Amino acid sequence: MLNRVFLACFCCVLFCVSKCVAAEEGRKGEQLTGEARTNVVLILIDDLGWSDLGCYGSNYYRTPNIDALAKGGMKFTDGYAACNVCSPTRAAILSGKYPARLLLTQWLPSGRWSPQKNRMREARYLSNLPLEEVTIAEAMREAGYRTAFMGKWHLGTETYYYPEHQGFDFNVAGRDYGAPGSYFFPFEGSWKIPTTGKVLRKSSPLGGKDGDYLVDRLAEEAEKFILSSSNEPFFLMLSHYAVHSPLQGKPGKVERYEETPEPQRQGKPAYAAMVESVDDSVGRVMGALRQLKILDNTLVIFTSDNGGFAKATNNSPLRANKGSNYEGGIRVPVIMHWPGHIPSGSVCSEPVISNDFYPTILEAAGVEARPFQHMDGLSLLPLAKNDGELKRDALHWHYPHYNQHPQSFPSGVIRKGDWKLIENYETGELQLFNLATDLGETTNLVQQKPDLATSLLADLKRWRDSVGADPMLPNPQYQGRSKTKK
């Protein structure tokens, strides 16, 4: 009797093990064929301006690899960051939600608010991307993808809120700070925090050797990850610290840009050198995909987290810069490359935004959509494949904060068709622009089209209510702006 029971149990265990092995072998077989799984590489640059690439009209910056990416895929002329500063845009990319819905509307850990000098009290905001959000990395990992994050994180602290806590199998150089101490090994330095006067010591985000340049090191790590993922699908988010300050380019590259006469420069030579190094990194990533012969089975998305820094580059023909809700602060390059799926050399003028990358990636990977999560994003594949359109009425921004960037003020924005309305939260002033005829936002049309301005403002307020945007309130500590001494 005992022998029969033992035999039955043994057979049952053997059957279960064989099923598990078969399932695992089936999964590996599916990965090895690669036919059903599309790899994804999302390249996010920090502070790269809309006009800082050859494919977007620059005659100064040298970006042959990024230009080739656009030539082989689709360039979006009206791509937008979800915010005019970095952390909220990054949160929108990972969550598929507007920063206002996330209550993460300011860069971390804080901005430049003054209790005595600012008329309004800033809206509340979170200091970490909540773990309750199901990030794009978590969705991809659950679908069997190998996931890696490399570079600037800036969405939370080490103990609980780093990339490894948000769905990434590997975290290379992702830290709580938004810029390295230095771009040269050991990548360390210090920063005096403007709001407190305290000094933050920035330790090295990754290893290396004397002479190493951070952009190159991240490109090297990206290559290693891609080449080690030949037998399974992967999602790589290469999030460069560059081209954020400190403005430190490789000396040889800086010298070449210094040879350009100053009146002909679009930006500082050190910044131009950094842009070129970022372009080199894109070339290395694409080279690794070609080496594995998986370029045709990989969706590559290239973009920036906000507009160009005023002290680094000229954002003309756009108005203003990083930190501002004029076009120079929120319009960014967006390029998508996927051979066989996205027609080469195609251009799209439909307005798109950071929130859209989440559902786009899921659809490209054949992963089920999560509409409860990416509530504010739409898949861009219908546009990219030229076989559909987006069913969206408008784009919105909510920045209830102060910073010290030129032409920046607390404001809300709606873009509907060619029309853009900006509401100044401090003064109530409205600005209305037709971007089709006035890309530089030089002429305020509120007086000429008051009914349109009123309608757009009502739409903007309804949107704020719908996402639960936290408002600014009067500041009881306000003492007025200090008068200039004679």
Backbone torsions as a table, in degrees:
resi	resn	phi	psi	omega
1	MET	NA	-47.6	-179.9
2	LEU	-63.6	-37.0	180.0
3	ASN	-64.5	-38.4	179.5
4	ARG	-66.8	-40.1	178.5
5	VAL	-63.3	-45.2	-179.7
6	PHE	-61.1	-42.2	-179.2
7	LEU	-64.6	-40.6	-179.8
8	ALA	-64.8	-44.0	179.8
9	CYS	-63.6	-41.7	-179.3
10	PHE	-62.6	-43.0	179.9
11	CYS	-63.7	-38.9	180.0
12	CYS	-64.1	-45.0	178.7
13	VAL	-62.8	-43.6	-179.4
14	LEU	-61.4	-39.2	179.4
15	PHE	-64.5	-44.6	-179.3
16	CYS	-64.6	-41.9	179.5
17	VAL	-63.7	-42.5	-178.7
18	SER	-63.4	-35.7	178.4
19	LYS	-67.4	-41.0	179.3
20	CYS	-63.8	-43.4	179.5
21	VAL	-63.7	-42.4	-179.9
22	ALA	-63.0	-41.5	179.3
23	ALA	-64.2	-41.5	179.7
24	GLU	-66.2	-41.3	178.9
25	GLU	-65.3	-37.0	177.5
26	GLY	-63.4	-40.9	179.3
27	ARG	-64.1	-43.3	179.5
28	LYS	-65.0	-40.0	179.2
29	GLY	-61.4	-40.4	177.9
30	GLU	-63.6	-39.9	179.5
31	GLN	-66.8	-39.8	-177.2
32	LEU	-66.2	-36.7	179.1
33	THR	-69.5	-37.1	176.9
34	GLY	70.6	-1.8	-174.4
35	GLU	-68.7	-34.4	-173.9
36	ALA	-96.8	-5.2	-173.9
37	ARG	-121.1	121.0	178.0
38	THR	-94.4	125.8	175.1
39	ASN	-74.7	155.7	-179.7
40	VAL	-135.2	130.8	173.3
41	VAL	-122.9	118.3	177.3
42	LEU	-108.5	115.2	-178.3
43	ILE	-105.9	115.6	-177.7
44	LEU	-115.1	121.2	178.9
45	ILE	-102.2	146.4	-177.2
46	ASP	-97.5	121.3	175.8
47	ASP	69.0	22.9	177.5
48	LEU	-80.9	123.0	-178.6
49	GLY	-73.5	156.6	-178.0
50	TRP	-59.3	-35.6	-175.5
51	SER	-102.1	20.6	-175.8
52	ASP	-94.8	17.3	179.5
53	LEU	-127.3	150.1	176.9
54	GLY	-58.6	-40.7	-178.3
55	CYS	-70.5	-11.8	174.7
56	TYR	-108.8	17.1	170.8
57	GLY	106.1	-0.8	-178.7
58	SER	-77.7	133.6	173.6
59	ASN	-102.2	3.1	-175.2
60	TYR	-107.9	-50.3	-178.9
61	TYR	-77.4	140.6	-177.1
62	ARG	-101.7	108.2	-174.7
63	THR	-135.7	56.8	-176.0
64	PRO	-62.3	-34.6	-177.9
65	ASN	-72.9	-40.3	177.5
66	ILE	-70.0	-37.3	176.9
67	ASP	-61.4	-39.1	178.3
68	ALA	-66.5	-34.8	177.1
69	LEU	-60.8	-44.8	178.8
70	ALA	-67.4	-39.3	-179.5
71	LYS	-64.4	-32.0	-179.6
72	GLY	-92.0	1.9	-178.1
73	GLY	-146.3	-136.3	-177.7
74	MET	-121.4	134.2	173.5
75	LYS	-105.2	128.0	176.4
76	PHE	-96.5	119.9	-178.1
77	THR	-77.3	-25.9	-176.3
78	ASP	-117.7	52.4	176.1
79	GLY	-85.4	143.0	-177.1
80	TYR	-131.1	145.4	167.1
81	ALA	-82.2	150.1	-178.2
82	ALA	-71.7	-12.4	178.8
83	CYS	-154.1	162.3	179.4
84	ASN	-84.7	-1.4	173.5
85	VAL	-131.7	170.9	-160.4
86	CYS	-74.1	-56.1	-170.3
87	SER	-56.5	-44.6	179.8
88	PRO	-61.1	-38.4	178.1
89	THR	-64.2	-42.2	179.5
90	ARG	-63.1	-40.1	177.3
91	ALA	-64.3	-38.1	179.1
92	ALA	-65.8	-39.8	178.6
93	ILE	-61.6	-45.7	-175.8
94	LEU	-74.9	-26.9	-173.7
95	SER	-106.1	-22.8	-174.5
96	GLY	76.3	16.5	-178.4
97	LYS	-122.4	151.9	172.7
98	TYR	-62.2	143.8	175.8
99	PRO	-54.4	-35.9	179.9
100	ALA	-62.8	-38.2	178.2
101	ARG	-68.5	-35.4	179.9
102	LEU	-75.7	-16.9	-171.1
103	LEU	62.0	37.7	177.8
104	LEU	-130.8	80.4	-168.4
105	THR	-110.6	2.1	-178.5
106	GLN	-132.5	155.6	176.9
107	TRP	-69.2	155.6	-172.8
108	LEU	-104.5	143.6	7.8
109	PRO	-89.7	-15.3	-180.0
110	SER	-164.1	173.1	-177.4
111	GLY	-108.0	-125.9	-173.1
112	ARG	-133.4	31.8	-176.2
113	TRP	-71.1	139.0	176.9
114	SER	-119.6	123.1	-178.3
115	PRO	-65.8	-23.3	-180.0
116	GLN	-93.6	-31.4	-171.4
117	LYS	-99.8	-17.1	-176.4
118	ASN	-101.7	126.9	-174.6
119	ARG	-64.0	-34.9	-176.9
120	MET	-108.5	152.0	172.9
121	ARG	-87.7	132.8	-177.2
122	GLU	-63.9	152.9	175.0
123	ALA	-67.9	157.7	176.8
124	ARG	-71.9	151.1	176.1
125	TYR	-152.4	151.5	179.9
126	LEU	-77.9	152.1	-179.9
127	SER	-103.2	4.4	176.5
128	ASN	-146.8	148.8	170.3
129	LEU	-69.5	118.7	-173.4
130	PRO	-59.4	140.9	178.3
131	LEU	-68.0	-18.5	179.1
132	GLU	-68.9	-20.9	177.3
133	GLU	-71.6	134.1	175.3
134	VAL	-89.4	99.4	-174.5
135	THR	-70.6	165.3	176.7
136	ILE	-60.4	-33.4	178.1
137	ALA	-66.6	-40.2	178.3
138	GLU	-65.3	-41.2	179.1
139	ALA	-63.2	-40.6	-179.6
140	MET	-71.3	-39.0	179.1
141	ARG	-65.3	-40.8	177.6
142	GLU	-62.6	-25.4	179.2
143	ALA	-88.1	7.1	176.0
144	GLY	97.2	11.6	-178.7
145	TYR	-89.2	146.8	171.1
146	ARG	-85.2	127.9	-171.4
147	THR	-120.6	140.9	179.6
148	ALA	-144.1	140.5	173.8
149	PHE	-118.3	136.1	-179.7
150	MET	-139.1	124.7	174.7
151	GLY	111.2	-142.9	-173.2
152	LYS	-73.8	126.6	177.5
153	TRP	-103.1	-71.7	171.8
154	HIS	61.3	34.6	-179.2
155	LEU	-130.9	21.6	177.6
156	GLY	152.7	172.4	-174.1
157	THR	-91.6	166.3	-169.5
158	GLU	-64.7	-38.8	-170.8
159	THR	-61.2	-42.9	-173.6
160	TYR	-130.1	-14.9	-164.7
161	TYR	-124.3	29.0	178.7
162	TYR	-87.7	172.9	-179.5
163	PRO	-53.4	-36.9	-178.7
164	GLU	-67.3	-16.5	175.8
165	HIS	-92.1	-4.3	-174.0
166	GLN	-122.4	26.8	171.4
167	GLY	104.6	0.8	-179.0
168	PHE	-97.5	127.8	177.3
169	ASP	-67.0	-33.4	-177.3
170	PHE	-128.8	137.2	175.2
171	ASN	-124.4	113.3	178.6
172	VAL	-114.4	106.8	173.0
173	ALA	76.8	7.9	178.0
174	GLY	-79.3	117.2	-177.4
175	ARG	-128.2	-179.7	-179.4
176	ASP	-78.9	-23.4	-178.2
177	TYR	-83.6	161.0	-173.6
178	GLY	-97.8	-5.7	178.9
179	ALA	-151.1	146.8	180.0
180	PRO	-74.1	160.4	173.9
181	GLY	-65.7	-31.7	178.5
182	SER	-159.5	153.5	175.4
183	TYR	-88.5	-1.9	179.1
184	PHE	-111.9	139.8	-177.8
185	PHE	-53.0	136.8	10.2
186	PRO	-89.3	21.2	173.9
187	PHE	63.9	27.3	-176.8
188	GLU	-104.9	164.4	177.9
189	GLY	170.2	-171.9	-179.7
190	SER	-134.5	160.9	-178.6
191	TRP	-143.9	130.0	177.3
192	LYS	-85.6	117.1	-176.4
193	ILE	-72.7	117.4	-174.5
194	PRO	-59.5	-36.3	-174.9
195	THR	-76.9	-19.7	-177.1
196	THR	-125.4	-19.9	-175.9
197	GLY	79.5	-4.5	178.0
198	LYS	-72.5	157.4	179.8
199	VAL	-106.0	124.8	177.3
200	LEU	-96.3	124.7	176.7
201	ARG	-92.0	120.5	-177.9
202	LYS	-98.7	111.0	179.9
203	SER	-79.8	169.4	-176.9
204	SER	-67.3	129.5	-179.9
205	PRO	-79.0	-19.6	177.5
206	LEU	-160.9	166.4	-176.5
207	GLY	-79.2	175.0	178.8
208	GLY	170.3	-156.1	179.9
209	LYS	-143.7	167.0	-179.9
210	ASP	-53.7	133.8	179.8
211	GLY	94.5	-12.2	-179.6
212	ASP	-68.2	144.1	178.6
213	TYR	-112.9	133.7	-170.0
214	LEU	-59.0	-41.6	179.4
215	VAL	-59.9	-42.8	179.1
216	ASP	-66.0	-39.3	-179.0
217	ARG	-65.0	-40.2	178.9
218	LEU	-67.2	-37.4	176.5
219	ALA	-63.4	-39.0	178.5
220	GLU	-62.7	-43.7	179.2
221	GLU	-66.3	-36.8	177.7
222	ALA	-63.9	-43.3	176.8
223	GLU	-57.8	-47.1	-178.6
224	LYS	-59.6	-44.0	-178.7
225	PHE	-63.8	-45.4	-179.7
226	ILE	-62.0	-46.4	-177.3
227	LEU	-68.0	-24.3	178.5
228	SER	-86.9	-2.4	-177.0
229	SER	-109.3	27.2	-174.3
230	SER	-65.6	-22.9	-175.1
231	ASN	-106.4	7.8	179.4
232	GLU	-152.9	151.9	-178.3
233	PRO	-69.2	151.0	-176.4
234	PHE	-141.2	154.8	172.3
235	PHE	-124.4	117.3	-179.3
236	LEU	-117.0	126.3	172.4
237	MET	-110.5	104.5	178.5
238	LEU	-96.0	103.4	-171.3
239	SER	-113.0	87.7	-174.8
240	HIS	-64.4	141.5	168.0
241	TYR	-67.3	-36.9	177.2
242	ALA	-65.8	148.9	10.7
243	VAL	-103.6	31.3	177.8
244	HIS	-64.9	153.0	173.1
245	SER	-61.5	155.5	6.5
246	PRO	-70.7	140.7	-178.5
247	LEU	-77.3	98.6	-176.4
248	GLN	-137.2	103.6	176.8
249	GLY	-100.3	165.3	176.0
250	LYS	-66.8	131.7	-171.2
251	PRO	-50.5	-43.8	-178.7
252	GLY	-62.0	-39.7	178.6
253	LYS	-70.1	-41.9	-180.0
254	VAL	-58.2	-43.3	-178.3
255	GLU	-60.8	-37.6	-179.7
256	ARG	-65.6	-39.1	179.5
257	TYR	-74.5	-26.3	176.9
258	GLU	-68.0	-19.4	178.1
259	GLU	-72.6	-19.2	177.1
260	THR	-74.8	128.6	179.0
261	PRO	-54.4	140.1	-173.9
262	GLU	-54.2	-40.5	179.6
263	PRO	-63.7	-18.7	-178.4
264	GLN	-96.9	1.4	-178.3
265	ARG	-85.1	139.1	175.6
266	GLN	-87.4	-23.7	-179.5
267	GLY	-157.4	-176.6	-179.6
268	LYS	-69.6	142.6	-179.8
269	PRO	-54.7	-38.0	179.6
270	ALA	-64.3	-39.2	177.8
271	TYR	-66.6	-43.7	179.2
272	ALA	-59.2	-40.1	178.3
273	ALA	-64.3	-37.7	178.1
274	MET	-65.9	-41.2	177.1
275	VAL	-59.9	-42.8	179.9
276	GLU	-64.8	-37.7	177.8
277	SER	-66.0	-38.5	174.6
278	VAL	-60.4	-42.2	177.8
279	ASP	-61.6	-40.6	176.5
280	ASP	-58.0	-40.4	-178.2
281	SER	-65.4	-36.4	176.7
282	VAL	-63.8	-39.7	176.7
283	GLY	-60.9	-38.7	180.0
284	ARG	-69.0	-40.2	177.4
285	VAL	-62.4	-46.6	-179.6
286	MET	-65.6	-33.5	177.2
287	GLY	-64.5	-39.1	178.6
288	ALA	-66.3	-37.8	177.9
289	LEU	-66.0	-38.9	177.9
290	ARG	-67.2	-39.2	-178.9
291	GLN	-59.9	-38.1	178.8
292	LEU	-85.5	-2.7	-178.7
293	LYS	59.2	41.2	179.6
294	ILE	-122.2	14.0	-179.1
295	LEU	-59.1	-41.0	-178.2
296	ASP	-71.2	-14.3	-178.7
297	ASN	-111.0	25.1	-177.6
298	THR	-133.4	125.3	172.5
299	LEU	-86.8	124.2	176.7
300	VAL	-113.9	126.8	176.7
301	ILE	-117.4	132.0	-179.8
302	PHE	-124.2	131.0	179.5
303	THR	-161.1	-177.2	179.3
304	SER	-128.5	159.8	-176.2
305	ASP	-88.8	-16.7	174.8
306	ASN	-171.7	-178.8	-177.6
307	GLY	-72.3	177.3	-176.2
308	GLY	-71.6	146.6	179.9
309	PHE	-70.5	131.9	-174.0
310	ALA	-59.6	-33.4	-177.6
311	LYS	-86.2	3.2	-176.8
312	ALA	-116.4	-39.0	-172.0
313	THR	-145.5	163.5	177.0
314	ASN	-101.8	118.1	-175.6
315	ASN	-87.7	6.3	178.2
316	SER	-53.1	139.5	13.7
317	PRO	-86.1	4.9	179.9
318	LEU	-80.6	154.4	178.4
319	ARG	-88.1	138.0	172.4
320	ALA	71.3	-150.7	-160.9
321	ASN	-165.3	-176.6	174.3
322	LYS	-46.6	139.6	178.4
323	GLY	91.7	-11.0	-178.6
324	SER	-110.7	152.1	176.8
325	ASN	-93.1	7.7	166.1
326	TYR	-72.9	169.2	-172.3
327	GLU	-56.8	-34.2	-179.6
328	GLY	-63.8	-17.6	-179.4
329	GLY	-97.6	-21.0	-174.5
330	ILE	-124.3	-19.5	178.3
331	ARG	-82.5	131.1	-173.5
332	VAL	-138.2	161.9	173.5
333	PRO	-66.1	140.7	171.4
334	VAL	-138.5	120.5	-179.6
335	ILE	-130.2	136.0	175.4
336	MET	-125.5	134.2	-175.2
337	HIS	-133.1	121.3	179.5
338	TRP	-158.1	88.5	-175.6
339	PRO	-54.3	137.5	179.7
340	GLY	86.7	-12.7	-179.5
341	HIS	-121.4	-39.3	179.4
342	ILE	-110.3	120.3	-177.7
343	PRO	-59.5	137.1	179.6
344	SER	-64.3	141.7	175.1
345	GLY	68.6	17.8	-178.6
346	SER	-84.0	151.4	-178.6
347	VAL	-130.6	135.6	-179.9
348	CYS	-125.6	132.2	-179.8
349	SER	-104.8	7.4	177.3
350	GLU	-70.6	131.7	177.3
351	PRO	-63.5	128.5	178.1
352	VAL	-131.7	164.3	-172.3
353	ILE	-145.9	164.7	-175.5
354	SER	-53.2	-35.4	-178.8
355	ASN	-59.5	-21.6	-173.7
356	ASP	-77.1	-16.0	-174.4
357	PHE	-68.4	-35.6	-178.9
358	TYR	-57.4	-59.7	-179.9
359	PRO	-66.8	-27.3	176.4
360	THR	-62.8	-45.9	-178.9
361	ILE	-65.1	-42.9	179.4
362	LEU	-59.8	-45.6	-178.5
363	GLU	-65.1	-41.9	179.7
364	ALA	-62.6	-34.5	-178.0
365	ALA	-85.1	-4.1	-177.9
366	GLY	71.6	26.1	-179.7
367	VAL	-98.9	140.0	-177.2
368	GLU	-58.3	137.3	179.5
369	ALA	-64.0	155.1	177.3
370	ARG	-125.4	71.6	-174.4
371	PRO	-59.6	-25.1	176.5
372	PHE	-68.3	-20.6	-177.6
373	GLN	-100.0	-61.6	-177.5
374	HIS	-84.3	61.9	-172.8
375	MET	-65.2	-27.1	-173.4
376	ASP	-112.0	16.5	179.5
377	GLY	-121.7	154.4	175.7
378	LEU	-128.4	143.5	177.2
379	SER	-64.4	134.7	180.0
380	LEU	-90.5	-1.2	-176.3
381	LEU	-62.3	-36.7	175.6
382	PRO	-58.2	-37.6	176.6
383	LEU	-71.4	-45.9	-175.6
384	ALA	-63.8	-34.0	-179.7
385	LYS	-91.1	-0.7	-179.2
386	ASN	58.4	36.8	179.9
387	ASP	-128.8	20.5	178.7
388	GLY	-178.5	-176.3	180.0
389	GLU	-138.2	167.1	178.9
390	LEU	-88.8	134.6	177.2
391	LYS	-94.7	74.3	-178.2
392	ARG	-139.3	137.0	-174.9
393	ASP	-87.5	-35.4	-172.8
394	ALA	-160.9	165.2	171.1
395	LEU	-114.4	152.5	-174.6
396	HIS	-137.8	153.8	175.1
397	TRP	-138.6	148.1	179.0
398	HIS	-140.0	109.0	180.0
399	TYR	-127.3	86.0	-176.5
400	PRO	-89.9	51.7	-172.7
401	HIS	-144.0	168.5	175.1
402	TYR	-110.8	148.5	166.8
403	ASN	-149.4	178.4	-173.9
404	GLN	-104.9	16.4	176.8
405	HIS	-77.8	145.7	-179.1
406	PRO	-58.1	143.7	177.7
407	GLN	58.4	31.0	177.9
408	SER	-107.1	139.8	174.5
409	PHE	-157.6	155.4	179.3
410	PRO	-60.4	129.5	-173.3
411	SER	-161.5	161.6	170.7
412	GLY	-118.1	151.2	-175.5
413	VAL	-137.6	142.9	167.9
414	ILE	-132.1	133.6	170.3
415	ARG	-115.5	121.7	-179.0
416	LYS	-131.6	110.4	-172.7
417	GLY	64.1	-130.5	178.0
418	ASP	-87.8	-4.3	-173.9
419	TRP	-95.7	140.7	179.5
420	LYS	-133.2	126.6	177.7
421	LEU	-115.6	133.7	176.0
422	ILE	-117.3	127.3	176.3
423	GLU	-108.2	120.5	177.1
424	ASN	-80.5	114.9	-176.0
425	TYR	-68.4	-26.6	-176.7
426	GLU	-80.0	-41.0	-174.6
427	THR	-108.0	-17.4	-175.6
428	GLY	82.0	-0.7	-179.5
429	GLU	-64.6	142.7	177.3
430	LEU	-113.3	144.9	173.6
431	GLN	-130.1	132.3	-177.6
432	LEU	-124.6	127.7	-177.9
433	PHE	-130.6	146.5	170.4
434	ASN	-102.4	105.0	-173.7
435	LEU	-70.3	-19.5	179.1
436	ALA	-69.9	-32.5	-177.8
437	THR	-111.9	-10.3	-174.7
438	ASP	-144.0	67.5	-177.7
439	LEU	-60.9	-31.3	-179.0
440	GLY	-81.7	2.9	177.5
441	GLU	50.5	55.7	-177.5
442	THR	-95.9	-23.3	-172.3
443	THR	-123.5	113.9	177.6
444	ASN	-79.9	119.4	-174.2
445	LEU	-101.7	17.3	-178.5
446	VAL	-59.2	-43.5	-178.1
447	GLN	-68.2	-34.0	-179.7
448	GLN	-76.7	-29.9	-176.8
449	LYS	-132.0	65.6	-177.4
450	PRO	-64.7	-35.4	-179.3
451	ASP	-66.2	-40.6	178.1
452	LEU	-65.1	-43.4	178.7
453	ALA	-60.4	-43.0	179.6
454	THR	-63.6	-41.9	179.6
455	SER	-65.2	-44.2	179.7
456	LEU	-66.1	-38.3	178.4
457	LEU	-63.5	-40.4	177.7
458	ALA	-63.0	-41.1	176.9
459	ASP	-62.1	-42.0	-178.7
460	LEU	-64.2	-42.3	179.9
461	LYS	-66.8	-39.4	177.4
462	ARG	-62.3	-40.1	178.3
463	TRP	-63.7	-42.8	179.6
464	ARG	-60.3	-40.9	177.7
465	ASP	-64.2	-39.6	-175.6
466	SER	-67.4	-30.5	-178.9
467	VAL	-98.8	-2.0	-179.9
468	GLY	71.3	35.8	-179.2
469	ALA	-61.1	132.5	-179.8
470	ASP	-79.3	131.2	-174.6
471	PRO	-88.4	163.4	168.1
472	MET	-83.3	151.2	-179.6
473	LEU	-128.6	159.5	176.5
474	PRO	-58.4	143.0	-177.1
475	ASN	-97.9	108.6	-177.5
476	PRO	-67.3	-15.1	-179.1
477	GLN	-91.4	-3.4	-175.5
478	TYR	-61.2	129.1	-179.7
479	GLN	-116.5	7.9	-177.8
480	GLY	85.8	156.3	-179.4
481	ARG	-72.5	140.7	-177.6
482	SER	-64.5	139.1	-179.4
483	LYS	-81.7	145.5	179.0
484	THR	-71.9	130.2	179.9
485	LYS	-72.8	137.9	178.8
486	LYS	-82.4	NA	NA
